[in-house]
Amino acid sequence: MQLPMQKMVLNEEKTQPFTQIFKNNMRSYSMVVALVLIMLLFQILTEGILLRPLNITNLILQNSYILVLAIGMMLVIITGHIDLSVGSIAAFVGALAAILMVEHHVPTYVTVIISLLLGAFIGAWQGFWVAYVKIPAFIVTLAGMLLFRGLTMVILEGQSIAPFPKSFQNISSGFIPDLFHGTSLHIFTLVVGFILSVVFIWLEIKKRNTQTKYGFDVSPRVAFVAKLIAIVAIINIFSYVLATYEGIPNILIILATLIIVYSFVANKTVIGRHIYAIGGNEKAAQLSGIKTKRVTFWVFVNMGVLSALSGLIFAARLNAATPKAGNLFELDAIAACFIGGASAYGGIGTVNGAIIGGLVMGVMNNGMSLLGLGIDWQQAIKGLVLLAAVAFDIYNKNKAA
């Protein structure tokens, strides 16, 4: 009789109060709330234009390249570094891709592979100086920003190159075909939304059961069910909105894949734990046996690859390679990370947070454009939002201390 009683005690749920849940996740929750409020504000100010299916699709297409950069930038910032060269690398890779495809008729898939390898090489070049020579990343990537911006102008000779092949344009502007041949609705998109809802519920229940099994604190059952209902509702509403237009954009599949893969790497792998450890205290991480130089090097290699991918997506979206491509991309990516919860001191941040921060920036850009605000006011407002996000992070850090 004693063993079953012990087992029953071990499996009993240990719930956290609502106040403790909010306190532990204040930054992430506050950014989600801020995103919802900003969307509602612009939905009212634009008289319903913001959340129309066409504009929602445009939001995804317009911000995809920044979100790709934000994922890589988050890892760089977590390690305690910064990368100012990503916009120039994106422009340089896009220009090279245009020369290969438009002028030399290289197949699209070959060009994409060459471009990503070039991005990895550039990232390795910068990672070497940062990780092994110990030159501050700010200086190395500032030099990279100037170098690759100049090389972009050289190889393009100050002119744009266009148009790209249709197969390349589809990377950024194509849509997944409807396998069910819907008429007024894209049925395949609705099916995908339903499947994602089922998978999400199954994963969350499995995660909660595991936490309960090992005696970890879990959220109250009411809060857990409310969370499931809210997120499933968001998934299906979002799917319906996409289904009323053209369905799922190709770029959304690329983004979803990157989010899943990088979230898994950051949260579930040894390399992810090493990245957080280096950002928390590099000397302590080195003394504990972590090869800090190698990890930092590969973080910059990864950033180079994602910069190249971002350049390809932007070039496909624009259907041209221009000398001014990638301008201020690095600032938008860095702002997305800090708004999404990254710490200015390193060691803190999530991939999901970077995506939320990027969406905050994207919705603000789109909403202000719909309202007719000039680029001058848009830049000023984004600067204030970034300053407020970093000040909020420092306030929380000081309060915790």
N, C-alpha and C positions, 0 to 999 in steps of 0.2 A: 504493500500500500504506500510505502514511503517514496518509491521511485516515481510512480505516476504523479504524485502530489508535487514533487520537485519539478517534473517536466511541465506541469500545468503552470507553476509559478514562473518558470523561465519564459514561457510563451505568452504570458500576460502582457497586454499592451501598456507601455509607459508613455503617456501622452504629455506633450508640452502645452502650457497655456498659450492663448492667442498672443498675448503681449510678448512672450518670449520668442515665439515664432517670428513675429514682425521685427523684433529687435535684432535677431540673428540674421535676418535677410532684408534689413531696412534699405540698403542701397539698391539691391536688385528690384525689390518691390516698388520703391519710390520711382525708379526709372520707367517701369512698366506703367505705373499710374500716370507719370508725366507724359508718356507716349499717348496713352488713351485720351488724356485731357487735351493735349495739343491737337490730336485728330478731331476731337469733338469741337474744339474752338474753330479750327479752320473749316470744318464741315458747315458750321453755322455761318461763318463770315463769307464763305464762298457760295452760300445758298445751295448746298448739297452737291457741289461739283466734285469735291475732294474724293468722296467715297463711291463715285460712279465706277462701273466696271472698267471702262476705258482708262480712266485716270489711275485706278489701282494697278492695272497692267503697266501703264506708263511709269508708275512709281517703282515697280520692280525692275523694269528695263533701265530706267535712268540712274538707279542707285546700285546696280549689280556690281559694277567695277569697284566702287568704293567699299562695298561690303566684303568683296574678295580681299582687298587690301587691308581692311580692318581686322580680318581674321589673322593674317600674318603679323600685322602690327601689334596685335594684342600679345602674341608670344614674345615679340621683341621687347615690348614695354614691361612684361612680367619679369624678364631677365634683368631689367634695370637699364635698358638701352633705348635708343630712339633711331629711326631711319628716315632721313629727310630726302632720300634719293628715289623713292618709289614712283613718284610721278614722272620723273625724267626717264627712269628705266622703262616704264610703261610706254612712254612716247617713243623711245629708241627701238624697243621691240616691235611696236606697231609699225614703225617706219620700215624696219627690216622685213617684216612680214609682207608689207605692200610691195616692196621691191622684188621679193621672191615670187609672189603670186601674180602681181599685175604685169611686171616687166619681164620676168623670166618664166612665167607660167608653171611654177612648181606646184604640185598637187597640194590641196588644202591640208590633208593629214600630215604630209611631210613637213610643211611649213610650221604647223602647230608644234610638232615634235622638236624641230630645230629651234623655234622661239623659246620653248620651255627650257631646253638645254642651255641656251644662251642666258636666260634668266638665272639658272642655277650657277653658271660660270661667273656671272657678275656678282651674285650673292656670295659665292666662295671667295672672290677677289676682295670684297669688302669685309667679309667675315674673318679673313686671314689677318688683315690689319687691326681689326678690333680685338679678336680673341688672342692672337699670338704675339703681335707687336705691341699690343696694349695702347694703341691710339684711341682716344675717346670716340665713341660711335658718332657723336654729334659732328666731329671734325671730318671723319672718314666719309660719312654719308652726305655731308655738305659738299665735300669735294666731288663725290659721285653725282650729286644733283647738278653741279655745274658741268662736269665732264660729259655726262650722257645727254644733257640738254644741248650742249654744243655739238656733240656727234650727231644728234638727231637733225639739227639744222644743216650740218655738213652733208649727210647722205641724202637728205631731201632737197638740198640746194635751194632752200627757202620756199619750196613749192609743195602743194598737196599732190598725193598720188591716189587715184580712184579710177573706176569702181572696183570693188572686190568681187570675186566669184560668188554666186548665189549660195553655194554650199557653205562658204565662210560667213556670209551675212546671217545665215540661219542660226549660228551660234548665239547671237544676241537678239535676233528679231524673229526667229522661228517659233513654232508651237508644236506640242505633241499632238499628233492626229487622233481623232475620235474613233476608237476601234468599234464603237457601237453605232456610229453614223447618226448621231442625234441631229435634230433640225434646229429647234429654237434653243436647246441647251446642249452643252458639251457633256454627254453622259459619262464618258470616261473620267472626266475631272471629278464628277460627283462620286463615282465608284472609288477613286483614289482617296477622296476625303473620308469616305466611310471606312475604308481599310485602315487608314492612318488613325482614325478614332479608336477602332478596335485594338490595334497594336499598342496605342498609347495607354489605354485603360489596362490592358494586360501587363504591360511593363511596370506601370505605377503600382498595381496590386502586388505584383511579384516583388517589387522593391520594398513595399511596406511590410509584406510577410517576412522577408529576410531580416529587415530591421527589428521587427518584433521578435523573431526567433532568437536573435542574439542579444536581446535586451536593450536595444537602442531606443531613445526617445522618438516618438512619432507624433505627428499632428493629430488633433482630435478627429474622431471619425466624421463629424459634421463638416469640419474644415476640409478634410480629405475628399469627401463626396462633392462638396461645393466646388473645389478645385477641378475635379474631373469633369463636372457638368460645364463649368465655365470654359475650360480649354477645348473640350469636345465641341461646344457650341461655336467657338471661334474658328476651329478647323473647318467645320461644315459650312458656316456662313461665308468664310473666305473661299472655300471650294465652289459654293453656289455663285458668288460674285464673279469668279474666274470663268465658270461654266456659262454664264450669260453673255460672255464676250467670245474669245477665241480659245479658251481653255488654258492649259498649263504651258507657260513659256518654257522653251528649252533652257534658258538661263536659270530658271527657278530650280530645275533638276540639278544643275551644276552647283548652285548655291546650297541646296539641301544636302547634297553629297559632301561638300566641303564642311558644312556645319557638323554633320554626324561624325565624319572621320576625325576632325580636329577636336571636337568635344570628347570623343573617346580617347584620343591620344593624350589630351591634357588631363583628363580625370581618371583614366583607368590603366595607364602604362607607366613604366619606369622612367622613360624619357620625360613624360609630363611632370612627374614628381621632381625630377632633377631640375627642370626649368623653373618651377616654383621655388625650389630650395636655393638656387643661384640668386634669384631675385630677392629672396628673403635675407640671405646673408651669404655672399659669395665665398668669403674666407672659411666660414663654418662648413659650407658645402664641400669645399676643396679638402678640408681636413677630414671630413667624413668619407672620403674616397670617391666623390663625384668628379669626373673629368670635366671640369668647368670650361676649359678652353674648347674642348671638342663640342660640347653642347652648345656653347655660344656660337661657334663656327657654323654648326648645322642649322641653328635658328636663322642666321642670316642667309644661308643657302635657300632655306624654305621661303624666306621673304622675297628673295630674288625670283623664285619660281612663280610665286603668287603675283608679284609685280608684272612679270611677263604675261601671265594669264589675264590680268586686269587690262594690260595694254591690248591684247588680242580682242577681248570683249568690247573695249571702247572703240577700237578701230572697226570692228564688225557693226557696232551700233551706229557709228557715224558714216560707215561705208567709205571711209577715206582715212589716209594717214596724213596728219598735218604737223607742222613744226610746233604748234602751240598745244598739241594734245598733252593731257596729263597735268596741265597747269593747276597747281594748288591741290592736287590729289592727296599729297602727303599730309597737308593740314586737315583735310576732311577726314582722312583715315585716323590720324592721331586724335582729333576731336571726338570721333565716334568711340574710340577706346576709353578715353577719360570720362566722357558722358556716360558710357556703359559700365562704369565701375572700376576701371583700372586705377591703380594707385600711382601717383607721381614718384613714389619711392621704390616701386618694383615689388614683385612677389605676390601681387593681388590682381585678380581679373579673371574673366571667363569669356569663352568664345560667344556664348549666348548674350553676354553683356555687350560685347562689341557689335553684335547684330542689332540689338535694341538701340544702342547709341547711334549706329548708322541709320536706322529707321527714323529716329528722332530728327537727325540732321536732314534726312531726305524729305520727310513730311514737312518740315519747316521750309526747306527750299521750294518745294512744290506749292505749298500753301501760299507763301509770300509771292511767288511768281503768278499764281492765279489771281491774287489780290492786286497785282500790278506794281508791287514794290520794286524799286530799282536794285541793281546788284550792290550798290553802295550801302543801302540800308540792310540788305540781306547779310552782307559781311559783318556789319557792325553788330547786328542782333546775334549772329552765330558766335561772335567773339565774346559777347556778354554771357551767353549760355555756357560756353566752354569755361570761362572764368568762374561762374557760379558752380559748375560741376566739380572743378578742382578744389574750390574753397570748401564745398560740402564734404569732400573726401578728407581734407586736412582737419576740418572741424570734428569729424567722426574719429579720426586717429587721435587727436588731442583729448577728446572726451573719453576714449577707451583707455588712454594712458592715465 
